[in-house]
Amino acid sequence: MFGLIGKVTCVAGQRAAFAAIPMPGCLSYVIATDPADADALWITEVWDSQASQKASLSLPAVQAAIAKGRPMIAGFSNRVETVPLGGQGL
């Protein structure tokens, strides 16, 4: 499996709208607010492989989600690649 964990800082007032955008193709796509930052979200993704994650970027539904979310993003930080071993929901 392949995982990504990253912090997205949204444009002020856009966090809820950004969090509502679905991301098709993931085994697990968890969005969490950051209680210490009113504009930040932590996103945890789990894919069956890194190739699947990269391939998803060319899917029309993913392209549409990216296009919809891009104007709401003020920045990215703390991006980490992981190797998920399993857990609840996987």
C-alpha positions as CSV (number, residue, x, y, z in Angstrom):
1,M,0.0,0.0,0.0
2,F,0.9,3.6,-0.4
3,G,0.0,6.5,1.8
4,L,0.2,10.3,1.9
5,I,-0.3,12.6,4.9
6,G,-0.3,16.3,4.4
7,K,-1.4,19.6,5.8
8,V,-3.3,21.9,3.5
9,T,-3.9,25.5,4.5
10,C,-7.0,26.8,2.9
11,V,-7.9,30.4,2.0
12,A,-9.6,32.0,5.0
13,G,-13.2,30.8,5.2
14,Q,-12.8,28.0,2.6
15,R,-11.8,25.1,4.8
16,A,-15.3,23.5,5.0
17,A,-15.9,23.9,1.3
18,F,-12.5,22.3,0.5
19,A,-13.1,19.5,2.9
20,A,-16.4,18.6,1.2
21,I,-14.8,17.9,-2.2
22,P,-14.7,14.1,-2.7
23,M,-11.6,12.3,-4.0
24,P,-12.5,9.3,-6.0
25,G,-10.2,6.2,-6.2
26,C,-8.8,6.1,-2.7
27,L,-9.0,3.1,-0.4
28,S,-9.2,5.7,2.4
29,Y,-9.4,9.5,2.3
30,V,-9.6,11.1,5.7
31,I,-9.9,14.8,6.2
32,A,-9.4,16.3,9.6
33,T,-9.5,19.8,10.9
34,D,-6.6,21.2,12.8
35,P,-7.9,22.6,16.2
36,A,-4.8,24.9,16.4
37,D,-5.4,26.4,12.9
38,A,-8.8,27.5,11.7
39,D,-7.8,27.4,8.0
40,A,-5.9,24.1,8.1
41,L,-6.8,20.5,7.2
42,W,-4.8,17.3,7.6
43,I,-5.5,14.8,4.8
44,T,-4.6,11.1,5.0
45,E,-4.8,9.0,1.9
46,V,-4.3,5.3,1.4
47,W,-3.9,3.8,-2.0
48,D,-3.3,0.2,-3.1
49,S,0.0,1.4,-4.7
50,Q,1.9,4.6,-5.6
51,A,1.1,3.9,-9.3
52,S,-2.6,4.0,-8.6
53,Q,-2.3,7.3,-6.8
54,K,-0.3,8.8,-9.8
55,A,-2.7,7.3,-12.3
56,S,-5.7,8.8,-10.5
57,L,-4.4,12.3,-11.3
58,S,-5.5,11.8,-14.9
59,L,-9.0,10.7,-14.1
60,P,-11.6,13.3,-15.1
61,A,-13.3,13.2,-11.7
62,V,-10.0,13.8,-9.9
63,Q,-9.1,16.5,-12.4
64,A,-12.4,18.2,-11.6
65,A,-11.9,17.9,-7.8
66,I,-8.4,19.4,-8.2
67,A,-9.7,22.3,-10.3
68,K,-12.5,23.0,-7.8
69,G,-10.2,22.9,-4.8
70,R,-7.2,24.8,-6.2
71,P,-8.6,28.3,-5.7
72,M,-9.3,27.4,-2.0
73,I,-5.7,26.4,-1.2
74,A,-3.4,29.0,0.4
75,G,-0.5,26.5,0.8
76,F,0.8,23.0,1.6
77,S,3.1,21.8,4.3
78,N,4.2,18.6,6.2
79,R,3.8,16.2,3.2
80,V,4.9,12.7,4.2
81,E,4.7,9.4,2.2
82,T,3.9,6.4,4.2
83,V,3.6,2.6,3.8
84,P,0.2,1.7,5.5
85,L,0.3,-1.7,7.1
86,G,-3.5,-2.0,7.7
87,G,-5.9,-0.9,10.4
88,Q,-9.6,-0.3,11.0
89,G,-11.4,0.3,7.7
90,L,-8.6,-1.0,5.4
